[in-house]
Amino acid sequence: MEQLLHLYKQWKGAEPRDVEKIPGAGSNRQYYRLRGDNEQTVIGVIGTSRDENHAFIALSRHFRKRKLPVPEVFAVSDDELRYLQQDLGSTSLFEAIKGGRDADGRYNQKEKQLLVKAIRALPDIQIRGARGLSWEACYPQPVFDTDSVLFDLNYFKYCFLKPTDIDFHELKLEANFRLFAKDLTAEDIDSFLYRDFQARNIMLDKEGNPYFIDFQGGRKGPYYYDLASFLWQASAHYSNKLRMELLSEYYNTLKNYIEVPSVRHFAQRLSLFVLFRTLQVLGAYGFRGYFERKKHFLDSIPPAMQNLRELIAYNERHHSFPYPYMMELLKRLTELPQFVPMTKPVLVRDDGYKTTDQNIYPAHPQDGPATFSKYDGKGPLVVRVYSFSYRKGIPEDESGNGGGYVFDCRSTHNPGRYEPYKQLTGLDEPVIRFLEDDGEILTFLDHIYAMADAHVARYIQRGFTSLMFSFGCTGGQHRSVYSAQHLAEHIHEKYGIEVRIIHREQGITQVLERTRKEE
């Protein structure tokens, strides 16, 4: 940090008046907003890879010469591990379209227009940005080739496929991977492959015009890749109608730069990259989620799996993917219990009516408030996970079996000791970030996951119907809530059984419905 401040002073002639750390995403780079006396701000970047930083700096300077909307680099340290770049503000496209994303893809006209602006700008950086570019500056390699494809496919195999414990023939899959890689690299296209073209990496100015960041992984490659990356972003929930509208905008804009292939050829090539990109992101989600235990990436797995299901259905209709063993394996993957699409819990009212509505309404206006007494679950094993305060006693086992596991969270760092977190719970993002950054709770849960896995598996094997885990802390608000929620989600994701979460002191109850198929 001191060296970054020194770089700022060298560039500006004075130290910054204010330094604000900016939350990062998936990379190891650290970002800071540095403010001078005249209120001008710049972004200071501390990276861990000189080569990666060098790629960003070289690409940014090239794109600036081409008059492309990317941040200007003002100053670079001698070792290229730190640099200062233009501050493009705090509004990303990802944040600007949050409303539509949270509404399961029901984007309003303003949000759609922002998406149109972004997709129209993509060919500019891909085609015009490639002109005169020295590809040797790209990191970690200058061109999209079969080696890079096979690296990503094996990343998917080792970080996502193998952790599911699905059986597959390594040599048959490898043979299909090689055919797939050959097809993906069959066309030599002189364009810049952004590689990480997504809404998080597009900043917006006051007029909603897009500016591009985080292109340091780019290289020479086919423009289909970025299109697939953007339009089939798992968490975006784009409807097929909106996706086709944006695809048309891109195709028509691309005509202004190059002679485009026929619509049929374009669609066939694009479908290959959609499949490839889907497997690639599942590999990333597996590593970041299963191994690094980052919740954001775990949450992204279900929509990515839905994209994969749609591709499999598309292939069954059109036979677009001539990789029979790989496609058969992917179909089996989507049918694993932990990946079966979730449905809303079916609640049974006291008067016998069923509903999936989480809000409690009377069946008829004159009936008064409806109440719900049970879940219509049929699973042989139901796991209940409690959070509680030791001040109010350990939860009773309502099954009559006499308890279960009780874990004391009080040995871990307590966010409730700090004012910003006192009114929050272990379900709130600031508390989650505090606990995960501290790390003690993750080590604590690692041991519990291993024990719980063995116990749940044995209960399923023996046909038992009830198991209980409880997490206690001082107030039943932060550490116990976080731990109970994460163990419950872990068990449900891995075994597909019904899990009931009871945050007793918060008055919160949630049911993760059974997805495991009957044996």
N, C-alpha and C positions, 0 to 999 in steps of 0.2 A: 504493500500500500504506500509506503514512504517513497518508493521509487516512482510510483504513478504520480504522486503529488510533486515530486521533483521534476518529472517530465512536463507537468502542467506549468510549473513555475518557469521552466526553460522556455516554453512556448509563449506564455502570456506575460512573463515578467513579474508575476506576483502569485502568491498562493491563493487557492480558491477560498471564497468566503464560506462556502457550505458544501458538504459532501453527503450525498444520499445513495445508499446501496439499492440497486434495482434487483428485484427477484429474478433469478435465472430460470431456465426451463430444463432441457435435457442435457445441456453441455456442461463442461467443467469450467467454462470461462466465467469470470466475475465482471459485473457491470456496475459502474458508479456514475451518477449524475453530479458533475462538478459545476458549481455556480460562482461566477466572478462578481466583483463589486458592481459592475454595470448590469447585473442580472442575466448576462449572457450565460447560457449553459452549454456544456459539451458532455459527451459520454466518454468516460474512461474505461478501457477494457484491459483486464489482466487475463492472459491466456496461459495455458500450460504447454502448448505446442508451438514452437517457433515456426515450423513449416506451415501449420494451419493458419497462423496469424499472417505469415508472409503471403499465403494464397489470397486471403481476404484483402489485404492491403493492395496487392498487385491488381487484383480483379476490380476493386473499387476505383483505383486510379484509371484503369483502362475504360471502365464504364463511364466514368465522369467525362473523359475525353470524347466519348461517343454521345454525350448529352443525355445519358440515361438516368432515371430517378433513383440514385443510390446515395448513401451518406458520404460526404467528403471526409477524407482522413487528413487531420491537421498536423499531427506530430507522431513520431514513432521512436521508441527507445532503441538504443544501439543493438540490443539483443533481440529486438522485435517481439518481446514477450508482453509489451505494453504499448498501447497507442490511444490517441484521442481522436474521436470522430464526431461528426455533426450530430447534434441532438434533433431527432425527428419527432419529438413529442412523446406522449404516453398512450396515444390511441392507435391500437393495431386493428386490422380488419377483423381479427378473431374477436376482439372485445366489441367492436361496432355491430357485429351480427349476432351477438349473444342472445338477443331476444328470440330470433328465429330458431337458433340452435336449441334453446331451452324449450321451445314450443314444438319440439320434434319435427323441425324442418318447415314450419309454417312461417316463411320469411315475408316481411312486408315489402312494399314497393321500394322504400328507401334502401333497405338491406339488399334487395335484389340488384338495385342500381350500383351499389358498391361492388358487388360480386362481378357485375358486367364490366365495370371499369378495370378491375383487377385482371380478368381473363383477357380483355382486349390489350392490356399492356404486356402480357406475357410474351407474345411473338417478338416484341420490340427487343427485349433483353436476350431472347433466344437467338434471333437471326441477326439483328444489327449488332448486338453485343459480341457475336462470334467473329465479326469482321475485324481482321487485323490482330486478333487476340493471340498471344503467345501461350500455347497450351501447356508448355513446360512449367508454367507458374502454378498450375492446378495441383490440388492436394486431395487425397494421397496419390492420385494417378491422373494422367492427362486425358484419358479416353475411357469411355464406357466399352468394356470388352467382355469376352467370355469369362475371364478370371474374376472380374468384379461381380458378374452375375452369379457365378458359382459360389463366390464368397457369401453373398446375401442369401442364396438358397440354402447353403449349409448352416448359416446363422439361424435361419428358420428351423432347420432340422434339429440342431442341437439345443437351441434356446426355447423352442416352443413345442415341437413335435415330440421329442424324447421325454420331456418332463410329464407329458400326459400318460406315458407308459403304454401307448398304443403299439401293437405289434406291426412291424413292417420289414420288408426285405431290402436291406441296405443297397445291394448291388442293382436291383431292379429300379429302385428310386434314383440312384446315382445315374443310371443310364438315361432315365427320363429327364433328369435335371440337365444333362449334357445336351440332349436334343432341344430342350427348352432354351438353354443359353445360346445355342447356335441360331435358333429362329429369332431370338430377341436382338441379336447383333448382326443379322443378315443384311441390313441396309446401312450404308455409310452416309450419314447425314451431317453436313457441316453446320451444326448449330450448338449453342451453349445449353447444356443440360444442367439446370439449376440444382436438381437433386432434392432439395428440401423446400419446394415451392408449396407453401401452405399459408393459411390465414394468419398464423402467429408471426410469420416472417414478412408480413406486409404492413407497413405503417401508413397512416393516413394523415394528410395535411388538413387544414381547416375546410377546404373545399371538397374533401373526400378523395383527393387524388392519391394514387398508391405510390409508395416508395419501398424499395426492396432492401432487405437486410439478410444476414446469415446465408450468403451464397458461397461461402468458402469451400464447400464440398463439391462445387460445380466442376464440370469437365466437358469435353467434346462428346456429344451423344445425341440420340434421337429425341425430338421434341415431344413424342408421345408420352414419355416418362413423366414429365412435369404435369401434363394434362391429367394423366391418371392419378398422380399424387394429389392434385388439387380437387378434382371433381369426385373422387372416391375416398376422400378423407373420412375415416370411419366415424368420427364423432360429429361431423357436420350435419348428418341426417338430411342431405339433399334429396328431394323427391326426384323420381325419374324424369318428370316433366321439367323441373328446373335444371336438372343436369343436362338434358338435351338442349335446352335453350342456351345454356352457357357454352355447350360444345359447339353449337351452331355459330355463336358469336366468335369463338376462337377460330373456327375453320374459315369463316368469311374474312376475319382480320388477317389470318395467315396468308391469304391470297394477295395481300398488298406487299408481301415480302418475297415470296417464292412461288414457283409453279407447284401447286398442291396436287397430290394424288387424287384419284377418284374417291368419291364418298365411300364406296364399297371397300376399296383397298385401305382407306384411312381407318374405317371402323374395324376391319379385321386386325390391322396392326395394333390399334389402340387396345383391343380386347386382350391381347397378349400382355401388354404392359399393365393393364388393370389387374390381371391375375398375378403377375410378378410383384407389383407394388403391394398387393394384399398380403402375399406371403412374407414379403420383406418387413412390413410393419408388424405383422404378428410375431416375427422373430424379435423385433425391437421391444414390443410389448411384453413378450415372454421374459426377456433379459431384465428390463427395467421393472417389471411387475413381480415375476416369480422369484428372481434372484436378488434384486435390489429392494423389493417390497414397496414400490412407489404406487400409491393408490390410483393416481391419475391414469397410469398405464394399464392397471388391472381393469379400471372402469371402461377403457377403450376396447377391451377384447370382445365383448358381446356384439357391438356394432360392426367390428371388423369381421367377425364370424358370420354375421348376416350378409355382408358383402360377398363372402366366400360362398355361402349357400346360393346366392343369386347367380354367381358365376358358374357354379356347378349345374344349376337348372338351365342356364343359357347354353352350356356345352351339351347338355342332354338333348336340347332342341336343335342346335345348329352344328354340333360336332366340330367346334372351332379349335379345340385343344387336342392335338394328336399325341397325347401322353397318357395312354390308358392306365398304366399302373399308378402314376402320380394322381390322376383324377379320382381313381377308385379309392386311393388312400385318403385323399382330402375329403371325399364324401363320408368315409367312415369317421374321420376326425370330427366333422360337424355333427355326427350322430352320437358322440360320446355324451353321457349324462350331464357332465358339467357344462356342456355347450348347448344343450337343448334350450330353445328360446323360452324365456320366462314369460309367464302370464300373470295377470293381476290376481292376488289372492281371492279365493271365493269365500265370502263371509256368509255365515248363517245367522239370520236374525232370530230373536226369541220367538217371533211369530211364525218361523219356518221358512220365510222368504229368503232367497239367495240374492246376493248382489256382489259386484266387483267394485263398487264405488267406495273409495276410502272416506268420503264425507258421509256423515250420518244424517240421513233425511227420513222423515216418516213415509210409509208406503202411501198414505193418503193424508191430506192436510188436517183432517179431523182426528187422526190417530195419535197425534203428539209425537215426541221424539222417539225414533227407533233405537234400540240397543242391540248389541251384538254379543253373543255369549260364547261362540266357539268358531274354530276354523274347520272347514269341511275337508280336513286332510286325511288321506288314506294310508300314509307311509307307515311301515312297520316300526321304524325308529324315528322318534322326535327328540331333538336336542333342544334344551332350553339353556340360554346363556344370560346370566344376570349381572348387572352392575349394582353396587350397593355401598352404603356408608357403614363402617364398623360401629359408628355411634348409635345406629338404629338396628343393629343386629344382623346376623346372617340370614339370608332368605330361606324360607321353609321349602322343602321338596313336596309339592302338591301331588306328586304321583304316588306318594306313600311308600316309596322304595328306600327312603332314608338318606337322602343327601346327594353326594357327588363330589366333584372337585371344588375346592375353595382356594383361591389364590390371593395373596396379599400384595397389592401394588405399592404399598407405602415405602418400599425401599428405593423406588425410582424418583427422579427429579419431579417436583410438584409445581406445575404452572400456576396453580391457585395461589401461590405465594406472591405473585406479581400482579400489580393493579390492572394491566391491560387484559388479563385473562379471567379475572374474578367473576365476571358475569357471563362467561362463556362455558361451554361444555366440551367434552372430548369428541363431540361430533362437529365442532366448528373448525373451519380451516386454520385460523391462527393457532389454536391449541394443537391441532394435528401437526402443523409445521414446527411448533416449539418442541413437541415430544420427539418427532422424527429427526430434527436437526440435532437434538441432544443425544439421541441414540440409545439411551439406557433402556427405554421401553421396548425397543426392537430386539435387543439381546434377551431381555426378560421373556418376550413372547416366542422367540425362536425355540427355547426349551419347551414351552408349553405346547406349541404347534406339534412338535415331534411326539410328545406324550399323548396329546389329544388324538392325533392321527391313528396311533396304534390302538387306542381305546375305542374310538368310533368304528374302526375297521373290524375289531373283534366283536363289538356289540351287533353290528350288521350281520356278521357271520353266524352269531349264535341266536339271532332272531329276537334280541331284546327290543323293547319298545320305548324306553325312556332313559335319557342321560342328561345330567345337569352339570353345568360349569358356572361358577360364580367368581366375580372379581370385586374385591373390596378395596377402598382407599378411605382417606379421612372423611371426605364429604360426599363421596359417590357422585362426583361431578366431572372430573377431568380424566385421571389415569384409569380408573376402573371402567368408565364409559368407553374410552378409546379401546382398551384391551378387550372388553366384551364384544364390541362391535366388530373388531378385526378378527377375533377368533370365530365368531359366528359366520362372518363372510367367508373366511378361510374354509371352514367345514362345509358350508353350503356349496362353495365353488368346487371343492375337491370331491365330494361324495353325492351331491345332488339330493340330499335328504332335506326334510322339513326342519328348519331351525327357527325357534322363537326367541327373539331378543327382548329382554325386559330391563330397561334402565329404570330401576325402581324409584330412586329418589327424584328422577326427572319426570316421572309419569309418562314415559314413552314406551310403547310396545310396538314391535314390528315382527312380521312373519315373512320369512324367506321360504316360499312355497316349494314343495317337493318337485324335483325334475328328474330324479333317478327312475329309470324304467324298472318294472317288476322283473325279477329274475325268472 
